Every structure is written in C-alpha cells, then in structure tokens.
C-alpha cells in the first residue's frame, strides 16, 4: 500500500521513522512518500520536504513566514493528488496538518493522525475539525483518551508512547569511548544542555544556560546539537573550556549525563525516561509569550508534570528563567536526596505511559483499517 506521511519537526521525524519500520514489517509492499527528515528518509521513504524548511515557531514567526507556509500547503495538496496514496498519516504538526486533513477528507482520502495535536493545552476548538476531518486518531499520552472520548465523544486509540520504543531500542553507548571521542574529562560528571532545535529558540536559551557554567567547576557541560544545524551555528557558544558540543547524539549524551537543563518540549520527557534529573526551561518571543499565556490554561508546560499531574521537575518560564534561579535549581537536582525522589517519580511516569510497542500497535491499527 501507499502511505503519505507528514511530519514537520525533529520529534515527528523520529516517531515517523519508527512507524515506517513497523509498517514495513507488517506490509511488505509498503511504499512511502514523506515530509520529515533524515531518519524517515533512511527507512526508505521518498523525501518531499525536510522539516528544517518547515519549522516556524510562535505567533510572530508564523505570521512573518506566512507566504512560505501557504506555498507549502498548496504544494502538498498537489503532491498528494499526483501520488494517490491509500492513506495519509499526519504526525502532530497541527497548524499545517489539519489544513491538509480538511482538504484530503473532502477529496476522499483516508486520514489517520498519529500523535494528537495538543488541543488539551490550547485551541480546544480544533476538536471540531478533528472530528470532521480525521478518520482515526492514535494518541500517545494516557490522559488524552478520556479527554477525547469522555469530554468530546470522539473515539481514539491509546497506543503507548513511542519514546519508550525509541529509547529501549537504541544501541548502548560506551561511556569511556564517548568521553574520549569528544575530548571530555574522564571523571567529571556531565551536565547535558538541551537548548531546543530552532535557531531563534536556541539563541535565547543558551544565553542563560551557559551563564551558570562557571558556578559549577566540578562538572562539565555538553550542548546537544540539533540534527538540522551545523557546528558553525553553535561555535560562538563553545568558548568556555568547560563547555563541549556533540551533534545529533542527544540520546547518547543523556545516557551518560548526571543532570540536564532542558528546553520545554519532547526533550523533557526523553530526559525523564533516561532517568536524568532535569530543570525545564523556556523563554520565547515576548509578544508570542504574552499571547500564549492568555490562551493556554494548563498548570504545567512540561510533559513530565502534565502526565504525572504534579510538579515532578521544576519549570523556569520566561521571567523565572534567569541565571540566579537556574543556578539554584541546578544545585537542587545535584543533591542526592532530591535525586532519589525524582527517580521514584520517573519510574511511575514510565508505568503511566503504557510500556513498549507504540509503533507496532499503530501500524497494526492502520493496516487493519485499510
């Protein structure tokens, strides 16, 4: 069968690649045309657009790039029409994907959505479009099923969280070899810095994250570079001899880290699943933030806290994300007593996510429906 899969971010590329592998296992004749990244392309799909050309973050940024976005939407519709897939699989990325889903449904294509838009956080009105335009929804967070089915009377499939598969299925890294490869101190504990994946986001985050480095001389700091950005972009941030850089090896870095500073997003959950104590950070465009905080009514911004429905990890947002508060919270997660409590919460978090098999579960359901 022919699958048209649309992912617009790095996390979508990861989950899309694992879904493609599972589909190939269950459908030997699977043919893919994709919007995604290197991981999806490496599985064997024909790459139409790379996510690095699609990532626009925040209200102001979206408006300033509106011409490009509208052009991508028109191109996508044309490309689908020429490919004539048996099913379109949307992976998160709602601003774009819901527009394509509306058109695709009218054109008679099967529309399946893997990894729900976070309408429980904001734009809950999108439920009307989802109920109208999406044939099947596969959710990965435990609280999403009652949200859809009890609150909005829309049947969905809880398939488990694909990060568990991605992390458990990875090849283990040799820590000594890793430290040697990146010229890291052989003994100093590593504090990982995960500043995000978009240039504008990274610049804002790193300016504060790196301000605390000299306060922790007994540790070494390592920046996790995004796969879509090269070293030249990060080079100005690696001037301190106690700051190092690795590119496109976030999981390897987390597997050897002692603690982490993490920009809000999927990485907060990834860090927790690696059982690494973390401080969650976020600082956005001032106008975008002012608009967002009037729309989003959630108690927390990190997936860890949202899933656990309590503050497991500290969130430093906008004004609270400053040098003094970050130093204070970083010292806190380096304290052994606090770390033990965190580890206990992290194990409970993993239980709530439903175990392994999200990609296989989703692939089976898609093929059964087809």
PERAWO-V75984 format. One record per backbone hydrogen bond with DSSP energy under -1.0 kcal/mol. CO is the residue of the C=O (numbers start at 1). NH is the residue of the N-H. Records with the same first field share a line. If there is no record, write none. Layout:
BEGIN
CO->NH, NH
END
This chain:
BEGIN
1->31
2->86, 87
3->33
4->89
5->35
6->91
9->13
10->14
11->15
12->16
13->17
14->18
15->19
16->20
17->21
18->22
19->23
20->24
21->25
22->26
23->27
27->30
31->3
32->46
33->5
34->48
35->7
36->51
37->41
38->42
40->45
46->34
49->36
50->53
51->54, 55
54->56
58->62
59->63
60->64
63->66
65->69
66->70
67->71
68->72
69->73
70->74
71->75
72->76
73->77
74->78
75->79
76->80
77->81
78->82
79->83
80->84
87->4
88->112
89->6
90->114
93->97
94->98
96->100
97->101
98->102
99->103
100->104
101->105
102->106
103->107
104->109
105->108
110->88
111->135, 136
112->90
113->138
115->92
117->119
118->121, 122
123->126
124->127
125->128
126->130
127->131
128->132
129->133
130->134
136->113
137->157
138->115
139->159
141->144
143->147
144->148
145->149
146->150, 151
148->154
157->139
161->164
162->166
163->167
164->168
165->169
174->178
175->179
176->180
177->181
178->182
179->184
180->183
189->220
190->258, 259
191->222
192->261
193->224
194->263
198->202
199->203
200->204
201->205
202->206
203->207
205->209
206->210
208->211
209->212
210->213
212->215
213->216
216->219
220->191
221->244
222->193
223->246
225->248
226->229
230->233
231->235
234->237
235->238
240->243
242->221
244->223
246->225
249->253
250->254
251->255
253->256
259->192
260->279
261->194
262->281
265->268
266->270
267->271
268->272
269->273
270->274
271->276
272->275
277->260
279->262
280->316
281->264
282->318
285->289
286->290
287->291
288->292
289->293
292->295, 296
302->306
303->307
304->308
305->309, 310
310->312
314->280
316->282
317->320
318->321
320->322
322->326
323->327
324->328
325->329
326->330
327->331
328->332
329->333
332->335
335->339
336->340
337->341
338->342
339->343
340->344
341->345
342->346
343->347
344->348
345->349
346->350
347->351
348->352
349->353
351->354
353->161
357->361
358->362
359->363
360->364
361->365
362->366
363->367
364->368
365->369
366->370
END
